[in-house]
Structures are given as structure tokens and as C-alpha cells.
Amino acid sequence: MLYFEFLTDIEKHIPMMINSRDYTSVWIYAAIHMNCAYRGIDIMQFPIMNISALNVERLAFFHDNRLDEAQISIILNQITNLINSVNYYEEAKKNNSTYVFTVHPLFYESFATAYVIANLHRTQVINKTKNEEEPLLRYGDKIYDEIRNEEVDKEFRRTYKKVLDTDPMVLPKFTTRKMNSSFLTYMHHSLIETSGIHPALATAYLSRWRGHKDKNSIIYYILMNDFDGTYEDACIRLFSRGQFGWVYDSLIKSLKGDEKIDQKEKTVLIENLQNKYELIEIEELGLSIVMSVKQRENVMNFMLSKSKKELIELSLKIFSGDLPARVEAGSCLVGRENCPNRDIDCLHGGCEYYIPNIRILKYIEKEFHTTVKEYLTTKYEAKKIKHAQWLKKIMIIVFEAINGLGINFVESHIDSQKMIETCKKIGLNKWDHKIRHLEKENVKLIGV
């Protein structure tokens, strides 16, 4: 936990990163161990992306500026797409299977910042040497070699003393094996205890994450008798890669059952969504009118048609990033190529197969406030109804995030309480009967 807090406080590290490529490489090396449990030699071959679209050209940028949400999102999405592809790391890894890249939400800004700084250091070297093969990470003269544990300790203890004015020996010794083992242990127990899935499935998930073809190989990293639950909440959010929503919840619930989902549970699963939100006044905000029972039936019928084995394969694909939605911050339950709703926007159109990711929260908060202004200023009833419908769909996503990730976690990203109060203040419910009628008639308002 001390390492987690130390590394996520990026302001303490930026000055050292600007002045030292070695330090930047060490920070990224340690952060990936904490977020992905990769092998050290593979971390040193971390992918290089073109950052020209960010308009950050010099290290001096970070003296007075920081990356914004859009820049952070671009970086993380591109890295995810690179690493989760079939070919990346194919030659580097000893088993030729793909890794899964994920970053804890509290690491978003710090990881993106360190990554950009590493790219800028690399560019400086290329400008001098003209060597386009220069890697992203380098420690001293090492190229593609693991950074030794004692080298990580040296860099971090020096920083710990400098920025915290505290005895650097309170920082535990860094060892790659222990870091990976502890991380995977907490993840394994969290999956079982918090999600309630079978231990064998938890092992399969972590094997996929680590890139093991033999799922039993991961057992050697899991310390079965060394778990105190300290990281439980953080780990389960990290495992899920920030996914939330009733579709995701229903998939996890389906995996807990018998070999075949009990047909009697179908109605319960379909109605489960509204039951979750009684404490946050879903009826008062009139949000139930945009929860299509037909859409929920479509999703549940899709799941009911699958065997337990097929559902496990499906969940592994979602976990591995193999089923991305047409919008970046989310997954598609059926795969975007097979989605029957390819003619509508995943988010704005309210596709029932869309599984949102926490990266969508900042976007929808901005959309919310923009739409509220448009709602209050337009003189046309049709536009007010359109804006009211979109605001209600946004609030459904917010409430699903609260249910799946917790109110405190969501509030750390967006001001959900202010959004709820705004909905009440502007009186969205006055349009409920018209929205209900139009949606019943399948009249498309979003994007009109």
C-alpha cells in the first residue's frame, strides 16, 4: 500500500522524471508491476506510440502544465489497443501469448504523465543519435534488460528522502517476484470473495492476465495463506478494468450459477436493475422510462442461450479487451462486428449490449452540463424532449457506476450528487409521458 500511495502521487515524481530518463524508466517499471504483473524483460520492451496528437513537444511543458482528461484517455486507449493486440509481444514473451494491459483508475494521470515524459526523453536521444530503434525505457546502458531490484530501491529511496523528508528505509524493498506474487494473490482472493466466482475461473482470469497458456502456472504466484483483504476493493475494480452496468453484473451473476442458467432466474435478472436504485431515487428522477424491458430481455436471452463454458469464454474475451465497443470507453457483449445495432451509437443510442468503462464518467459529466445548458436555452419542445431523454440516459450510467463501483469512488471522478440535484431542479419529469410514448413507438430522439 505504501508503494501504491507513493507512486500515484505524481507531483512528487515529475521533477525527477524531467531531469532523469533513468528515473522515469524505473517509475514505469514499478508501476507496471503494480498494475499488470508483467515480466521485467517484457516491461523493458513496452510499446512506443506516436504522441504528436497530444501537442506536448518538450519536457519543459511539465514545468507549468499537466495532461488533461482527453490526452490521458488517448494515451491509455492507444496503449491498451497495442498491447491487447495479437501480435504485440509475440516474439518477446516466452510463451507467445498476449498480455492484458490495465491500469488502476488512481494511476491514470500518473501513468500517462510518466509515459509521455519517457517518450520525450526517447525523442531527445533520437535527435542526437539518429537511432530510430531507441527503446522507450532505458536504465543506464541497459537496453531490453530487466532493471535490477536494487536499482529500483536506489532510485525510490533517494526520492522518498528528498520529497517526503522521511527515513527512506520505511519503503519496503522492491522485488519483482514479490510484487507480482502479492498483486496476483490479492487479485485471486478478491475475485473469489468479492465477485463470488469459482476459484478455477479466478485462476483462468489471472492466467490470461499474466499471459500463461497453462492456467496452472499461475498457482505458483498465488500465496494462498497470505491475504488480509487490504487491497480488496482496489483489486476488484482493477480486475474488472473499470467495467460496470447491469449487463456486466448479469454476466458475472451468470458465471456463479450451475452449468446452465436457471430459466426461472430470467425474470429476476431482468427486473434486478430497477431494484438496485431505490436508495438513489430512480423513480423520483423518472429514469425507469428509459430502461427498456425489451432490451434487457434481448441481453438475457443471449446469455441464456450460452453454456457455462461459452459464458466463461465470453467473459475472458471482455476481460482481455477482445470485444471492444465502437466507442473507446467500453466493451460490446456480442462484439461490434456481430452487434445487431451497428446503425446506432453505442452510448447515445442506448445499445443494450454496451458495457461502459469508468473512463466514460468524465465524458458524460461534461456532456451532462452541456446538455443542461442546451435544455434550458432552447425554445422548442422537440429539442427539450431530446435533451431530457439524453440526460436521463446519462444518469442511468451514473447510477450504474455508483452501484458497481461505489458512491465514494464515483464521487472521486465526478460530482454525481450535483448532477442528481440538477435533474430535480430543472424538472425533467415533466416530459416523461412524451418520452415514454415516443420510445414505445421506437421513435429515435437521440442525435435527431
C-alpha positions as CSV (number, residue, x, y, z in Angstrom):
1,M,0.0,0.0,0.0
2,L,2.9,2.3,0.7
3,Y,4.2,1.8,-2.8
4,F,0.8,2.4,-4.2
5,E,0.4,5.8,-2.5
6,F,3.9,6.8,-3.3
7,L,3.7,6.1,-7.0
8,T,0.3,7.5,-7.6
9,D,1.2,10.9,-6.2
10,I,2.7,12.0,-9.5
11,E,3.5,15.6,-8.4
12,K,6.3,14.2,-6.2
13,H,7.9,12.4,-9.2
14,I,7.6,14.9,-12.1
15,P,10.7,16.9,-11.3
16,M,12.9,13.8,-11.1
17,M,11.3,12.4,-14.3
18,I,12.0,15.6,-16.2
19,N,15.7,15.5,-15.1
20,S,16.3,11.8,-15.4
21,R,15.4,9.2,-18.0
22,D,16.6,6.5,-15.7
23,Y,14.2,7.6,-13.0
24,T,11.3,7.7,-15.5
25,S,12.1,4.2,-16.6
26,V,12.2,2.9,-13.1
27,W,8.9,4.6,-12.2
28,I,7.1,3.0,-15.2
29,Y,8.8,-0.4,-14.5
30,A,7.5,-0.4,-10.9
31,A,4.0,0.9,-11.9
32,I,3.5,-1.9,-14.5
33,H,4.4,-4.5,-11.9
34,M,1.7,-3.0,-9.6
35,N,-0.9,-2.8,-12.3
36,C,-0.3,-5.7,-14.7
37,A,2.2,-8.2,-13.2
38,Y,4.3,-8.4,-16.4
39,R,7.7,-10.0,-16.6
40,G,10.5,-7.5,-16.2
41,I,12.1,-8.2,-19.6
42,D,8.8,-7.6,-21.3
43,I,8.2,-4.3,-19.5
44,M,11.5,-3.0,-21.0
45,Q,10.0,-3.6,-24.4
46,F,7.0,-1.5,-23.7
47,P,5.3,-0.2,-26.8
48,I,6.0,3.2,-28.3
49,M,3.2,5.3,-29.6
50,N,3.1,8.5,-31.6
51,I,2.3,11.3,-29.2
52,S,2.2,14.1,-31.7
53,A,-1.6,14.5,-31.4
54,L,-1.1,15.5,-27.7
55,N,0.8,18.7,-28.7
56,V,3.3,18.1,-26.0
57,E,6.7,18.5,-27.6
58,R,9.1,19.3,-24.8
59,L,9.8,18.2,-21.3
60,A,9.5,21.9,-20.3
61,F,5.8,21.5,-20.8
62,F,5.5,19.8,-17.4
63,H,7.1,22.7,-15.5
64,D,3.8,24.6,-15.6
65,N,1.3,22.3,-17.3
66,R,-0.4,18.9,-16.8
67,L,-2.2,16.5,-19.2
68,D,-5.9,16.9,-19.5
69,E,-8.5,14.2,-19.5
70,A,-8.7,13.9,-23.3
71,Q,-4.9,13.5,-23.5
72,I,-4.8,10.9,-20.8
73,S,-7.6,9.0,-22.5
74,I,-5.8,9.0,-25.8
75,I,-2.7,7.6,-24.3
76,L,-4.3,4.8,-22.3
77,N,-6.6,3.7,-25.1
78,Q,-3.8,3.5,-27.6
79,I,-1.5,1.6,-25.3
80,T,-4.4,-0.8,-24.5
81,N,-5.0,-1.4,-28.2
82,L,-1.3,-2.0,-28.9
83,I,-0.7,-4.5,-26.1
84,N,-4.0,-6.3,-26.3
85,S,-3.4,-6.9,-30.0
86,V,-2.5,-10.4,-31.1
87,N,1.0,-9.6,-32.4
88,Y,2.5,-7.4,-29.8
89,Y,5.0,-9.1,-27.5
90,E,4.7,-12.2,-29.7
91,E,8.4,-12.6,-30.0
92,A,9.4,-11.1,-26.7
93,K,7.4,-13.3,-24.4
94,K,8.5,-16.9,-23.6
95,N,5.1,-18.3,-24.3
96,N,3.9,-16.3,-27.3
97,S,0.5,-15.4,-25.8
98,T,-0.9,-11.9,-25.4
99,Y,-0.8,-9.9,-22.2
100,V,-3.8,-7.9,-20.9
101,F,-3.0,-4.3,-20.2
102,T,-4.9,-2.4,-17.5
103,V,-4.3,0.5,-15.2
104,H,-6.0,1.2,-11.8
105,P,-8.0,4.5,-12.1
106,L,-5.8,6.2,-9.5
107,F,-2.9,5.5,-11.8
108,Y,-4.4,7.1,-14.9
109,E,-2.9,10.5,-14.7
110,S,0.4,9.4,-13.2
111,F,1.0,6.6,-15.7
112,A,0.0,8.7,-18.7
113,T,2.3,11.5,-17.5
114,A,5.3,9.2,-17.0
115,Y,4.7,7.6,-20.4
116,V,4.7,10.9,-22.2
117,I,7.9,12.0,-20.4
118,A,9.5,8.7,-21.3
119,N,8.6,9.4,-25.0
120,L,10.1,12.9,-24.8
121,H,13.3,11.6,-23.3
122,R,13.5,9.0,-26.1
123,T,12.9,11.7,-28.8
124,Q,15.8,13.7,-27.4
125,V,18.1,10.7,-27.7
126,I,16.9,10.0,-31.3
127,N,17.5,13.7,-32.3
128,K,21.2,13.3,-31.2
129,T,21.9,9.7,-32.3
130,K,19.5,9.4,-35.3
131,N,18.8,5.9,-34.0
132,E,15.1,5.3,-34.6
133,E,15.4,1.9,-32.9
134,E,15.9,3.6,-29.5
135,P,13.5,1.9,-26.9
136,L,11.0,3.7,-24.8
137,L,12.6,2.6,-21.5
138,R,16.3,2.5,-20.7
139,Y,18.3,2.4,-17.4
140,G,21.9,3.4,-17.9
141,D,23.4,1.3,-20.7
142,K,20.7,-1.4,-20.4
143,I,18.6,-2.0,-23.4
144,Y,15.8,-4.6,-23.1
145,D,17.4,-5.9,-19.9
146,E,15.5,-6.1,-16.6
147,I,16.1,-3.3,-14.1
148,R,17.6,-5.0,-11.0
149,N,15.7,-4.8,-7.7
150,E,18.5,-2.9,-6.0
151,E,18.5,-0.3,-8.8
152,V,14.7,0.3,-8.2
153,D,15.4,0.6,-4.5
154,K,18.2,3.1,-5.0
155,E,16.1,5.4,-7.1
156,F,13.0,5.3,-5.0
157,R,14.7,5.6,-1.6
158,R,16.6,8.7,-2.8
159,T,13.3,10.3,-4.0
160,Y,11.5,9.2,-0.8
161,K,14.0,11.0,1.3
162,K,14.1,14.1,-0.9
163,V,10.4,14.8,-1.3
164,L,9.0,13.4,1.9
165,D,11.9,14.2,4.2
166,T,11.3,10.8,5.8
167,D,13.5,7.9,6.5
168,P,13.7,6.1,3.1
169,M,14.1,2.7,4.9
170,V,10.4,2.7,5.7
171,L,9.8,2.0,2.0
172,P,9.9,-1.8,1.6
173,K,12.5,-3.4,-0.6
174,F,11.3,-3.8,-4.1
175,T,11.4,-7.3,-5.6
176,T,9.7,-8.1,-8.8
177,R,8.7,-11.6,-7.8
178,K,7.2,-10.5,-4.5
179,M,5.4,-7.6,-6.2
180,N,3.9,-9.8,-8.8
181,S,3.1,-12.5,-6.3
182,S,1.4,-10.1,-3.9
183,F,-0.6,-8.5,-6.6
184,L,-1.8,-11.7,-8.1
185,T,-2.6,-13.1,-4.6
186,Y,-4.8,-10.2,-3.7
187,M,-6.5,-10.3,-7.1
188,H,-7.2,-14.0,-6.8
189,H,-8.8,-13.7,-3.4
190,S,-10.7,-10.6,-4.3
191,L,-12.3,-12.4,-7.3
192,I,-13.4,-15.2,-5.2
193,E,-14.5,-13.3,-2.1
194,T,-16.0,-10.2,-3.7
195,S,-17.3,-11.5,-7.0
196,G,-18.1,-14.9,-5.7
197,I,-16.9,-16.7,-8.8
198,H,-15.3,-20.2,-8.7
199,P,-11.6,-20.4,-7.8
200,A,-10.9,-22.2,-11.1
201,L,-12.4,-19.3,-13.0
202,A,-10.4,-16.8,-11.0
203,T,-7.3,-18.7,-11.9
204,A,-8.2,-18.7,-15.5
205,Y,-8.7,-14.9,-15.5
206,L,-5.3,-14.3,-13.9
207,S,-3.6,-16.8,-16.2
208,R,-5.0,-14.7,-19.1
209,W,-3.8,-11.5,-17.5
210,R,-0.3,-12.9,-16.9
211,G,-0.1,-14.4,-20.4
212,H,0.2,-18.1,-19.3
213,K,-1.0,-20.8,-21.7
214,D,-1.1,-23.3,-18.8
215,K,-3.6,-21.9,-16.3
216,N,-1.9,-24.0,-13.6
217,S,1.3,-22.0,-13.9
218,I,-0.3,-19.0,-12.2
219,I,-0.8,-21.0,-9.0
220,Y,2.9,-20.7,-8.2
221,Y,2.5,-16.9,-7.9
222,I,-0.6,-17.1,-5.6
223,L,0.2,-17.2,-1.9
224,M,-2.9,-19.0,-0.6
225,N,-2.2,-18.3,3.1
226,D,-1.1,-14.7,2.8
227,F,-4.2,-12.5,2.4
228,D,-5.7,-9.9,4.7
229,G,-8.2,-8.2,2.4
230,T,-6.3,-4.9,2.5
231,Y,-6.5,-4.3,-1.3
232,E,-9.9,-6.0,-1.8
233,D,-11.8,-3.0,-3.2
234,A,-9.0,-1.7,-5.2
235,C,-8.2,-5.0,-6.7
236,I,-11.7,-5.9,-7.8
237,R,-12.1,-2.6,-9.5
238,L,-8.7,-3.1,-11.2
239,F,-9.7,-6.6,-12.2
240,S,-12.9,-5.5,-13.8
241,R,-10.9,-2.9,-15.8
242,G,-13.5,-0.4,-14.6
243,Q,-16.4,-2.1,-16.2
244,F,-19.8,-1.6,-14.7
245,G,-23.5,-1.7,-15.5
246,W,-26.3,-4.2,-15.4
247,V,-25.1,-6.2,-18.4
248,Y,-21.7,-6.7,-16.8
249,D,-23.3,-7.6,-13.5
250,S,-25.6,-10.1,-15.1
251,L,-22.7,-11.8,-16.8
252,I,-20.8,-12.2,-13.6
253,K,-24.0,-13.4,-11.9
254,S,-24.5,-16.0,-14.7
255,L,-21.0,-17.3,-14.1
256,K,-21.8,-18.1,-10.5
257,G,-24.6,-20.4,-11.3
258,D,-24.8,-24.0,-12.4
259,E,-23.7,-25.4,-15.8
260,K,-26.8,-23.8,-17.4
261,I,-28.5,-20.7,-16.1
262,D,-31.8,-21.5,-14.4
263,Q,-34.6,-20.2,-16.6
264,K,-36.6,-19.2,-13.5
265,E,-34.0,-16.6,-12.8
266,K,-34.6,-14.8,-16.0
267,T,-37.4,-12.5,-14.7
268,V,-35.3,-11.8,-11.6
269,L,-32.3,-10.9,-13.6
270,I,-34.3,-8.6,-15.9
271,E,-36.0,-6.8,-13.0
272,N,-32.8,-6.6,-11.0
273,L,-31.8,-3.3,-12.5
274,Q,-34.6,-1.2,-11.0
275,N,-34.3,-2.8,-7.6
276,K,-30.7,-1.6,-7.2
277,Y,-31.5,2.1,-7.4
278,E,-34.3,2.5,-4.8
279,L,-31.9,4.3,-2.5
280,I,-30.9,6.9,-5.1
281,E,-34.4,7.9,-6.1
282,I,-34.6,6.4,-9.6
283,E,-38.3,6.8,-9.7
284,E,-38.2,10.4,-8.5
285,L,-36.0,11.2,-11.4
286,G,-38.2,9.2,-13.8
287,L,-35.3,7.1,-15.1
288,S,-37.3,3.9,-15.3
289,I,-38.8,5.1,-18.5
290,V,-35.6,4.8,-20.4
291,M,-34.9,1.2,-19.2
292,S,-36.3,-0.8,-22.0
293,V,-37.6,-4.2,-20.8
294,K,-37.3,-5.5,-24.3
295,Q,-33.6,-4.5,-24.4
296,R,-33.0,-6.3,-21.2
297,E,-34.8,-9.4,-22.5
298,N,-32.6,-9.4,-25.6
299,V,-29.5,-9.4,-23.4
300,M,-30.7,-12.1,-21.0
301,N,-31.9,-14.3,-23.9
302,F,-28.4,-14.0,-25.4
303,M,-26.9,-15.2,-22.1
304,L,-29.5,-17.9,-21.5
305,S,-28.6,-19.4,-24.9
306,K,-24.9,-19.9,-23.8
307,S,-23.5,-22.8,-21.9
308,K,-21.3,-22.2,-18.8
309,K,-18.2,-22.8,-20.9
310,E,-19.3,-20.3,-23.5
311,L,-20.0,-17.7,-20.9
312,I,-16.5,-18.2,-19.4
313,E,-15.0,-17.7,-22.9
314,L,-17.2,-14.6,-23.3
315,S,-16.1,-13.1,-20.0
316,L,-12.4,-13.8,-20.8
317,K,-12.8,-12.0,-24.1
318,I,-14.3,-9.0,-22.4
319,F,-11.6,-9.1,-19.8
320,S,-8.9,-9.3,-22.4
321,G,-10.2,-6.4,-24.4
322,D,-11.1,-8.6,-27.4
323,L,-14.7,-7.3,-27.6
324,P,-14.3,-3.5,-27.8
325,A,-17.3,-1.3,-28.4
326,R,-17.4,1.2,-31.2
327,V,-16.7,3.9,-28.6
328,E,-13.4,3.6,-26.8
329,A,-14.5,3.6,-23.2
330,G,-16.4,0.3,-23.2
331,S,-16.9,-3.2,-24.4
332,C,-19.6,-4.9,-26.6
333,L,-21.2,-8.1,-25.2
334,V,-21.6,-9.6,-28.7
335,G,-18.7,-7.9,-30.5
336,R,-19.0,-4.8,-32.6
337,E,-18.9,-6.9,-35.9
338,N,-21.8,-9.0,-34.7
339,C,-23.9,-6.3,-33.0
340,P,-27.4,-6.0,-34.4
341,N,-27.3,-2.3,-33.5
342,R,-24.5,-1.2,-35.7
343,D,-26.5,1.7,-37.1
344,I,-26.7,3.4,-33.7
345,D,-24.1,4.9,-31.4
346,C,-23.3,2.6,-28.5
347,L,-23.7,5.3,-26.0
348,H,-26.1,7.9,-27.4
349,G,-28.3,5.3,-29.0
350,G,-28.5,3.3,-25.8
351,C,-27.4,-0.1,-27.2
352,E,-28.3,-2.8,-24.8
353,Y,-25.0,-4.8,-25.5
354,Y,-22.8,-1.9,-24.5
355,I,-20.7,-2.3,-21.3
356,P,-19.3,1.0,-20.1
357,N,-15.9,1.6,-18.5
358,I,-15.1,4.2,-15.9
359,R,-13.3,6.3,-18.5
360,I,-16.7,7.3,-19.7
361,L,-17.6,9.2,-16.5
362,K,-15.6,12.4,-17.2
363,Y,-17.1,12.5,-20.7
364,I,-20.7,12.1,-19.6
365,E,-20.3,14.7,-16.8
366,K,-19.2,17.2,-19.5
367,E,-22.0,16.0,-21.8
368,F,-24.5,16.4,-18.9
369,H,-23.6,20.1,-18.2
370,T,-23.5,21.0,-21.9
371,T,-26.9,19.3,-22.4
372,V,-28.5,21.0,-19.4
373,K,-27.5,24.4,-20.9
374,E,-29.0,23.5,-24.2
375,Y,-32.1,22.2,-22.5
376,L,-32.6,25.5,-20.6
377,T,-32.0,27.7,-23.6
378,T,-33.9,26.1,-26.4
379,K,-37.4,27.3,-27.1
380,Y,-38.5,24.2,-29.0
381,E,-40.4,21.4,-27.3
382,A,-39.0,18.7,-29.5
383,K,-35.4,19.7,-28.6
384,K,-36.3,19.8,-24.9
385,I,-37.6,16.3,-25.1
386,K,-34.5,15.1,-26.9
387,H,-32.2,16.7,-24.3
388,A,-34.3,15.3,-21.5
389,Q,-34.1,11.8,-22.9
390,W,-30.3,12.1,-23.2
391,L,-29.9,13.5,-19.7
392,K,-31.9,10.5,-18.3
393,K,-29.7,8.1,-20.2
394,I,-26.6,9.8,-18.7
395,M,-28.0,9.5,-15.2
396,I,-28.6,5.7,-15.7
397,I,-24.9,5.3,-16.5
398,V,-24.0,7.4,-13.4
399,F,-26.3,5.2,-11.2
400,E,-24.9,2.0,-12.6
401,A,-21.4,3.3,-11.9
402,I,-22.4,4.1,-8.3
403,N,-23.9,0.6,-7.9
404,G,-20.9,-1.2,-9.4
405,L,-18.0,0.9,-8.2
406,G,-19.4,2.6,-5.0
407,I,-20.5,6.2,-4.4
408,N,-17.2,7.3,-2.9
409,F,-15.3,6.0,-5.9
410,V,-17.6,7.7,-8.4
411,E,-17.6,11.0,-6.5
412,S,-13.8,11.0,-6.7
413,H,-14.2,11.3,-10.5
414,I,-17.4,13.3,-11.0
415,D,-19.9,15.3,-8.9
416,S,-22.8,12.9,-9.2
417,Q,-24.8,14.5,-6.3
418,K,-24.7,17.8,-8.2
419,M,-26.0,16.1,-11.3
420,I,-28.8,14.4,-9.4
421,E,-29.9,17.8,-7.8
422,T,-29.7,19.5,-11.2
423,C,-32.1,16.9,-12.7
424,K,-34.6,17.6,-9.9
425,K,-34.1,21.4,-10.2
426,I,-34.9,21.6,-13.9
427,G,-37.8,19.2,-13.6
428,L,-37.0,16.6,-16.2
429,N,-40.0,14.5,-15.2
430,K,-42.4,16.8,-17.0
431,W,-41.5,15.1,-20.3
432,D,-41.8,11.5,-19.0
433,H,-45.1,10.8,-20.7
434,K,-43.9,12.0,-24.1
435,I,-40.6,10.2,-23.9
436,R,-42.4,7.0,-22.9
437,H,-44.8,7.3,-25.8
438,L,-42.0,8.0,-28.3
439,E,-39.8,5.2,-27.1
440,K,-42.7,2.8,-27.1
441,E,-43.3,3.8,-30.8
442,N,-39.5,3.3,-31.3
443,V,-39.0,7.0,-32.4
444,K,-35.4,7.9,-32.3
445,L,-34.7,11.1,-30.4
446,I,-31.0,10.9,-29.7
447,G,-28.9,12.6,-32.4
448,V,-32.0,13.9,-34.2
